Amino acid sequence: MDPAFNSLITQLLSADNEQRKQAEALFEQVKQQPEACAGNLLATLRTAPELEHRSFAAIMMRKVGLSRCSLLAAGSARKGSL
């Protein structure tokens, strides 16, 4: 598991609004690389010792995955029709 991504998850779960706000902006950037984002979320889900981190990763994987899956499915459908 990437220590920087683990730190990002910690900040996303922070009670400090400013820290969480900065982490949310960074996570938006991370989501622009869906494969890396999904890989880090899966690694967190599988290996994080903290239950809160694993739970959060599952929730974010669902949110990120659903939006990305529909885009990937549309791309696959277009490739298959060529």
N, C-alpha and C positions, 0 to 999 in steps of 0.2 A: 504494500500500500504506500502510495506517495505521501510523505510527511507534509508536504505543502498542501495537498488536497485535504488531508486530515485536519490541518490547521484551519483551512477554509470552512470545513464542516463545523468545527468548534465555534468559529466566529459567526456562522449562520445560525447557530443555536444560542448565541449569546443573549443575555437579558439587556445588554447595553445597546440602545437603539442606534447610536452612531456607528458602533462597531458592526452591528448586523447590517445596517444600511450600506456600508462600504463593502461588506462581504457579498451582499446581494448584487451589487454592481459588478463585482469581480466574477460572480457565478454566471451572470448574464454573458460575460465575455467567454467564459469556459464553455458555455452551451453552444457557442458558435463553431466549436469543434466537436460535433456529436459523438464521434467514435472515441475520442479521448475522454470526453465527459462520461459516456456510458461505461467505459472501461474503469474509470476511477470510481464511479458509483458502485459498480459490481464488485470491485476489489474491497471497497468499504463495507458493502453488504456482507461479503464473505469473511472478512478478516478483522474488522474493527473490534477491539475488545469492549468498547463502550456500546451498550444496548441502544442508547439514544442516537449514536452515530449510525448504527445499522438500521434502525427504524427510519431515521431521516433519509438515509440513502434509498431505502425502499420506496418511500413516498416520492422523492425527487426522481427516481428512476421511472416510476409510473407516469409522472407529469411530463418529464422530458421525453420518455420513450413513446408515449402516445402521440405527441405532436410530431416526433421524428419518424415514427413508424408510418404514419399516414403519408408523409413526404416520400419516404423510401418506397412504400408500396406504389405510389403514383409513378415514381421513377422506374420501378421494375416493370410496371404495366406498359409504360411507353417503350422500354427496351424490348419487351417481349413482342410488341406489335410491329417491330421493324423487320 
